[in-house]
Amino acid sequence: MTVHVDDAVHPWRGRLWAHLFCSDLDELHAFAARLGLSRGWFQRPPKASWPHYDVTESKRAEAIRLGARPADRCTTLEIAWSLQGALTEERIQRLAARRAVLADATARSAKPVAGASRQMTLPGF
């Protein structure tokens, strides 16, 4: 299993917060302990819509250094819905379609435009 941390950084109480989550809750709790998070900070239904820890921006960065994988919106939704028991075939198809759109947009933006000059890059910029 993989522990994930999303890129949805939300402002709350003067700080920016993200979500630390995993399909395997035992692995999530073990990772959270390594990160120095209290088990009492674990969010779960009915207080939260899906099981996760809220982490500050600095803890998010530390989690990534410790091996958590940054998660995009599709991955976050897929795991959250799975933990809720709400990952339906329709949602799986919607996520696949969204990932295809994102992959296509990324591929198109990476292709050089005919006749465009190369952007000059300077060291240190």
Backbone bond lengths (Angstrom), bond angles and torsions (degrees), N, CA, C in turn:
res aa  C-N    CA-C-N  psi(-1)  N-CA   C-N-CA  omega(-1)  CA-C   N-CA-C  phi
1 M - - - 1.461 - - 1.528 109.32 -
2 T 1.296 114.13 159.86 1.457 121.23 179.89 1.517 110.01 -124.46
3 V 1.308 116.06 136.05 1.459 121.36 172.50 1.521 106.86 -87.37
4 H 1.313 116.02 136.13 1.459 122.24 -177.81 1.520 110.17 -119.38
5 V 1.315 115.00 156.60 1.456 121.39 171.01 1.534 105.87 -135.84
6 D 1.319 115.69 127.37 1.458 117.67 -174.84 1.522 112.07 -80.37
7 D 1.324 114.63 169.10 1.454 120.39 178.80 1.524 111.41 -102.46
8 A 1.320 115.96 13.63 1.461 120.94 177.35 1.521 108.16 -86.72
9 V 1.301 115.88 86.31 1.461 120.91 -177.24 1.524 108.09 -89.32
10 H 1.344 115.05 114.94 1.466 121.82 -175.16 1.521 111.45 -108.15
11 P 1.330 117.15 137.99 1.466 118.75 174.79 1.533 110.69 -76.75
12 W 1.328 116.11 136.11 1.465 122.48 176.12 1.516 108.36 -161.55
13 R 1.312 116.37 129.78 1.460 122.64 179.85 1.529 113.19 51.37
14 G 1.325 114.89 41.35 1.453 120.30 175.07 1.517 116.04 77.97
15 R 1.333 117.23 7.60 1.461 121.13 179.42 1.524 109.16 -131.55
16 L 1.333 115.52 166.91 1.458 120.98 175.81 1.523 108.73 -102.98
17 W 1.344 115.92 136.18 1.461 121.87 -173.44 1.528 111.29 -127.92
18 A 1.326 115.35 150.19 1.465 123.06 175.11 1.530 107.56 -132.77
19 H 1.335 116.42 -178.40 1.466 122.09 -177.82 1.525 110.32 -115.89
20 L 1.326 116.58 131.86 1.461 123.91 173.82 1.519 106.35 -104.62
21 F 1.341 117.94 126.03 1.462 120.20 -173.68 1.524 111.47 -153.41
22 C 1.331 114.48 164.40 1.464 121.80 -178.83 1.523 108.12 -160.87
23 S 1.300 116.60 150.36 1.470 120.68 176.51 1.531 111.35 -66.45
24 D 1.321 116.93 -28.12 1.462 122.64 -179.52 1.530 108.27 -103.25
25 L 1.325 117.02 109.12 1.461 120.54 -174.77 1.526 113.23 -66.54
26 D 1.336 118.28 -32.03 1.464 119.88 176.12 1.526 110.59 -63.48
27 E 1.319 116.22 -42.80 1.463 120.54 177.63 1.532 110.18 -65.36
28 L 1.318 117.28 -39.30 1.466 121.24 177.75 1.527 110.68 -59.64
29 H 1.337 116.68 -47.92 1.464 120.51 -178.79 1.536 111.50 -64.24
30 A 1.322 117.10 -39.19 1.468 120.74 178.70 1.530 110.36 -64.47
31 F 1.321 116.07 -43.04 1.462 120.19 179.21 1.526 110.17 -65.92
32 A 1.322 116.82 -43.08 1.462 121.23 179.27 1.531 110.80 -59.55
33 A 1.320 116.64 -39.01 1.469 120.34 177.67 1.523 110.63 -63.95
34 R 1.335 117.12 -42.81 1.475 120.68 176.48 1.520 111.34 -60.59
35 L 1.320 115.53 -31.93 1.462 121.67 -179.19 1.531 111.91 -80.90
36 G 1.339 115.84 -9.13 1.457 120.55 178.90 1.519 113.84 87.71
37 L 1.333 116.43 19.53 1.461 120.62 179.26 1.523 110.11 -88.65
38 S 1.298 116.55 141.12 1.461 122.28 177.00 1.530 109.78 -77.07
39 R 1.327 116.08 140.14 1.471 120.14 177.90 1.528 110.66 -60.46
40 G 1.318 117.05 -27.38 1.456 121.41 178.35 1.524 113.71 -66.92
41 W 1.324 117.44 -14.97 1.464 121.37 178.88 1.525 112.35 -86.55
42 F 1.323 116.98 -4.41 1.462 121.38 179.71 1.528 110.16 -62.44
43 Q 1.311 116.01 129.20 1.468 122.46 179.24 1.527 109.07 -100.56
44 R 1.327 116.68 133.48 1.468 120.44 179.26 1.522 108.92 -154.60
45 P 1.332 115.91 163.48 1.472 118.23 176.75 1.531 109.81 -60.66
46 P 1.297 118.75 144.22 1.463 127.35 9.20 1.526 113.78 -89.66
47 K 1.351 118.60 -5.73 1.464 119.93 -179.49 1.530 111.73 -67.18
48 A 1.306 116.66 -37.18 1.465 122.74 179.15 1.525 108.39 -123.68
49 S 1.321 116.31 159.94 1.467 119.08 -178.09 1.526 113.29 -78.59
50 W 1.329 117.32 -16.18 1.472 121.45 179.60 1.529 108.71 -156.17
51 P 1.326 117.97 154.65 1.466 121.79 -176.66 1.532 112.38 -71.14
52 H 1.341 116.36 127.78 1.455 121.99 178.83 1.521 109.88 -170.29
53 Y 1.307 115.86 170.22 1.450 122.86 168.92 1.529 107.24 -110.76
54 D 1.312 117.18 139.67 1.455 120.85 170.10 1.520 106.72 -85.20
55 V 1.338 116.52 133.99 1.459 121.04 -179.98 1.520 109.84 -131.01
56 T 1.317 115.20 145.71 1.460 120.36 177.07 1.520 109.54 -71.70
57 E 1.307 115.10 167.88 1.458 120.91 178.84 1.536 111.17 -57.52
58 S 1.327 117.02 -40.62 1.468 119.60 -179.92 1.532 111.34 -69.96
59 K 1.344 118.02 -37.47 1.472 120.67 176.40 1.521 110.28 -68.90
60 R 1.340 117.33 -32.30 1.462 120.98 175.98 1.530 109.34 -60.14
61 A 1.324 115.86 -47.94 1.467 120.38 179.64 1.527 110.78 -62.54
62 E 1.321 117.04 -41.35 1.466 120.85 178.29 1.531 110.62 -64.63
63 A 1.324 117.16 -40.26 1.470 121.13 178.45 1.522 110.61 -60.10
64 I 1.314 116.85 -41.29 1.467 120.64 178.47 1.531 109.70 -64.92
65 R 1.326 117.31 -41.87 1.472 119.91 177.02 1.527 111.37 -61.21
66 L 1.347 117.01 -32.28 1.474 120.95 179.93 1.531 112.88 -83.78
67 G 1.342 117.75 -2.82 1.455 120.20 175.37 1.509 116.99 117.38
68 A 1.328 118.77 -1.54 1.467 119.43 175.39 1.525 108.36 -67.20
69 R 1.310 115.97 146.58 1.460 120.47 -179.99 1.514 109.90 -98.66
70 P 1.324 117.58 131.41 1.462 119.56 174.40 1.528 109.46 -61.42
71 A 1.318 116.10 136.64 1.465 120.97 -177.01 1.517 110.33 -116.25
72 D 1.316 115.29 133.04 1.456 119.67 174.20 1.530 109.07 -80.78
73 R 1.307 116.71 178.21 1.463 121.71 -176.48 1.530 111.73 -60.53
74 C 1.335 117.17 -40.40 1.472 119.85 -178.92 1.524 111.58 -63.76
75 T 1.319 117.28 -44.89 1.468 121.03 178.88 1.520 110.81 -63.68
76 T 1.329 115.79 -42.54 1.467 120.21 179.00 1.522 110.54 -60.26
77 L 1.319 117.10 -47.77 1.466 120.41 179.94 1.529 111.50 -63.78
78 E 1.323 116.77 -43.36 1.464 120.54 -178.77 1.531 111.31 -58.71
79 I 1.324 116.85 -46.66 1.466 120.02 -178.81 1.522 110.95 -71.79
80 A 1.333 117.10 -41.55 1.471 119.90 178.68 1.528 110.58 -60.73
81 W 1.320 117.26 -47.03 1.468 120.15 179.08 1.522 111.31 -63.44
82 S 1.326 116.73 -38.14 1.461 120.10 178.38 1.529 110.56 -63.03
83 L 1.331 117.24 -44.70 1.461 121.13 178.97 1.530 111.98 -65.35
84 Q 1.313 116.63 -29.71 1.460 121.40 177.92 1.526 111.80 -80.31
85 G 1.338 116.92 -10.58 1.457 120.57 -173.31 1.517 111.46 73.29
86 A 1.337 115.89 26.54 1.463 120.95 -174.70 1.525 112.73 -120.60
87 L 1.329 117.66 19.45 1.463 120.74 179.23 1.521 108.49 -85.61
88 T 1.312 115.02 89.84 1.465 121.42 -177.82 1.524 110.56 -86.00
89 E 1.317 115.96 166.50 1.464 120.72 176.65 1.531 110.44 -60.51
90 E 1.319 116.99 -38.63 1.473 120.66 178.33 1.534 110.29 -61.33
91 R 1.313 117.47 -43.48 1.463 120.78 179.57 1.522 111.06 -67.08
92 I 1.322 117.59 -38.79 1.462 121.23 176.71 1.527 109.76 -59.51
93 Q 1.319 116.68 -43.89 1.467 121.22 179.32 1.525 111.17 -66.03
94 R 1.324 117.47 -40.24 1.466 120.86 178.05 1.528 110.91 -63.62
95 L 1.329 116.62 -42.05 1.462 119.99 178.12 1.532 110.98 -64.11
96 A 1.322 116.78 -41.86 1.465 120.67 179.05 1.531 110.54 -62.95
97 A 1.319 116.79 -41.06 1.462 120.52 178.73 1.524 110.59 -64.97
98 R 1.316 117.02 -42.08 1.462 121.06 179.52 1.523 110.74 -65.02
99 R 1.328 116.86 -41.29 1.466 120.15 178.27 1.529 110.79 -63.75
100 A 1.333 116.83 -38.11 1.468 120.48 178.65 1.521 110.66 -64.73
101 V 1.327 117.57 -42.10 1.465 121.55 177.88 1.528 109.92 -61.71
102 L 1.326 116.61 -45.75 1.463 120.57 -179.95 1.530 111.40 -63.70
103 A 1.327 117.00 -41.66 1.466 120.81 179.53 1.525 110.39 -64.34
104 D 1.324 116.76 -40.45 1.456 121.14 179.27 1.528 110.45 -65.33
105 A 1.314 117.01 -44.10 1.464 120.99 179.45 1.528 110.61 -63.18
106 T 1.320 116.54 -39.40 1.461 120.90 178.99 1.527 110.16 -65.83
107 A 1.334 116.75 -43.38 1.461 121.08 -179.70 1.535 110.56 -64.01
108 R 1.323 116.67 -41.56 1.472 119.78 -179.76 1.521 111.57 -66.88
109 S 1.315 117.46 -37.38 1.464 119.77 -178.31 1.523 111.53 -73.90
110 A 1.330 117.78 -19.94 1.461 121.17 -179.16 1.524 112.32 -84.72
111 K 1.343 118.13 -15.50 1.463 121.14 -178.48 1.525 109.78 -79.07
112 P 1.347 116.86 135.64 1.454 119.24 177.80 1.531 110.60 -68.28
113 V 1.305 115.04 145.38 1.459 120.79 178.22 1.519 108.35 -86.87
114 A 1.344 116.91 129.93 1.455 121.57 -179.14 1.527 110.05 -59.75
115 G 1.316 115.96 131.95 1.452 120.83 177.09 1.517 114.40 83.54
116 A 1.313 118.20 -6.23 1.468 120.50 -179.85 1.519 109.11 -82.04
117 S 1.304 116.02 140.98 1.464 119.31 178.15 1.521 109.15 -80.22
118 R 1.308 114.86 154.69 1.460 119.11 177.15 1.520 109.15 -73.88
119 Q 1.314 115.69 142.16 1.463 120.45 178.17 1.529 108.18 -76.56
120 M 1.309 114.98 133.47 1.461 118.46 178.73 1.509 109.46 -77.07
121 T 1.320 116.26 132.79 1.463 119.95 176.95 1.508 108.70 -113.75
122 L 1.291 115.72 140.92 1.455 122.25 179.12 1.506 109.69 -113.03
123 P 1.335 117.59 143.79 1.466 119.39 178.02 1.526 110.21 -56.80
124 G 1.305 115.24 137.81 1.463 120.30 178.39 1.509 114.91 87.06
125 F 1.323 117.54 -0.87 1.475 120.32 179.84 1.501 110.71 -116.38
